[in-house]
Amino acid sequence: MKPKVILVFVSMMLFTCLSCKKNFLDKTPDGDLTQDQVFTNPTWAEQYLANIYSHLPRELSLVDNPGNNESPTNPFTGASDEMEMSYDPNFTNNMNVGNWSPTSYVQDIWSQCYIAIRKANVFLENIDKLQPSDLAPAAKINRWRGEAIFLRAFYHFLLIRVYGPVPIVDKTINLDADFLSYKREPIDKCVAFIASECDKAAGLLDPRITAANDYGKPDRTTALALKARVLLYMASPLWNGGNPDYLSFKDKNGTRLFPDYDASRWQTAATAAKACIDQAEGVGHKLYRSANNDPIKNYQEIFYNNFNDEVFFTRDDPGYNNIDAYSEPRGMAGAFWPLQTPTQDMVDDYEMANGTRPILGYNADMTPVINPLSGYNESGQATTATDNYVEGTRNMYVGREPRFYASIMFTGQKYKQSPPQNRSTPLQFWKLGLDGRPTASGDNYSKTGYLLKKLTNPSFVMSPKADPIRVWIFFRLGEQYLNYAEALNEAQGPVGDVYKYVNLIRDRSGLPGLTPGLSKDNMREAIRHERRIELAFETHRYFDTHRWMTAAATDNKNIYGLDVNGVISVSPSVPYNIASDAFYKRTVIEKRVFEKKHYLWPIQQRELEKNPNLVQNPGW
């Protein structure tokens, strides 16, 4: 296909509305509206802007693959060591075994982002045609302009976090333009563009979004949050000279696409994160705490009390309920899709309530090396019940930190024992247990012996349906605290602010502060651990292990769960059917594959065929 033909086709696609309710450019009796008509009418101009949001990734969808022309979903959680998706057709599982290529994968991040970027460019190049009016005063038009600038920057970020260097498209590509002149720009230039766009957007956006002016839209804090995150990524080893395979990676003109290491990038990232924190707290953002300051609810409620004070920017998905349906245990009425299953690797990393790590490593047979200071015990059963679990629950789940009980469903846990469901039986994930594998075949059961509790809403009911409104959080204050602590430690070592902001996160969840006097290396490890727990299942782990260049260790190994297919015996000495010792044996769930080329995704082959000036990522 010739470039001009491609551009005509793409131009037609870019004006296609994805709304399920109505065309964002309302039809006139004589046909489609012209561009001039759209941008001289405030209602139509605002509808055009609203459509740019339709391409935001549906990261609340951890299991489902995208359909044709749909925004990308979230393969990243299941492709990290956090979770195994108990659904074989999921693209995540292809990633985990290395069964994907430039011609096979289904997540079309490239096209969806560039479609959205073109829409943002069209909006920005035409919004000056709109004259201020009562419906659209000058301040509102400026805010719209800021939204479009932010969205253009965000879509560029979504591209570089998976592909690395990409073409920067900051203006519309006309039909007579030289399409082949667009090539991948060096990663530091991409990051500089995004950061600059965030600064422009911050100057135009409202200080804070409120109910009066549109939840789900970006504000000044959002723009600074994106800037802080992209600068943190730029300072990290993957992009900052730490990957020797990338140092010689060039485009077809011989331009290097990755720079040498520059230590000053860490301080740049720290300064940006602190600016975001100061802006956020200055307009009333704070770490969320529940009404009674319960450390479990303090954490759990962040993700279903929509638009709370910790949250900056979300994608609203009011009609999507599978985040709950795919975590609903089989023993609940109407439930048959328990697919979101945390790994034993993830479970083992949660601390004890006293703030110590329970497991220090593993023996050759994968039995854990237990920290003697933690109080952790793998064997035996709880002799008393708590609000979280019943008597007889395995001791490995006893005395764990609050974020564990807010995030993980485990055997023996109390589950929805209040209206409208009033379940009296604890969770049972062993084979033929109430929530375990019912037969010898079929995929609809937890393959690891756990289900995801975090991100779900306790008021969800599968049957009869009770379906609360959901949002996906792209940016929140807790992340910025950890971004700042990480960058500052790398730039200056474990100074006071590093401790301060990590300990604020820990205190919210009822944990003691970090041990004083840590070295820079020990603090780095502590911060990475804190990110793993605090930001679990929020699409951070995959990108963290990649930017740290630790994915070769975390993702190229066996992933473990419990023996959910083992023979089960029942202990008569406890009031509930708690599984036998055999069930709690760490068992290989999947042998995962990670190659050096997986640090970046391949550009899809069809994009390389459209534009021969694009170069493929190393190894693909």
Summary of the structure (lengths in Angstrom):
residues: 620
radius of gyration: 24.9
end to end distance: 23.4
largest distance: 80.0
contacts: 2036
relative contact order: 0.13
helix: 39%
strand: 8%
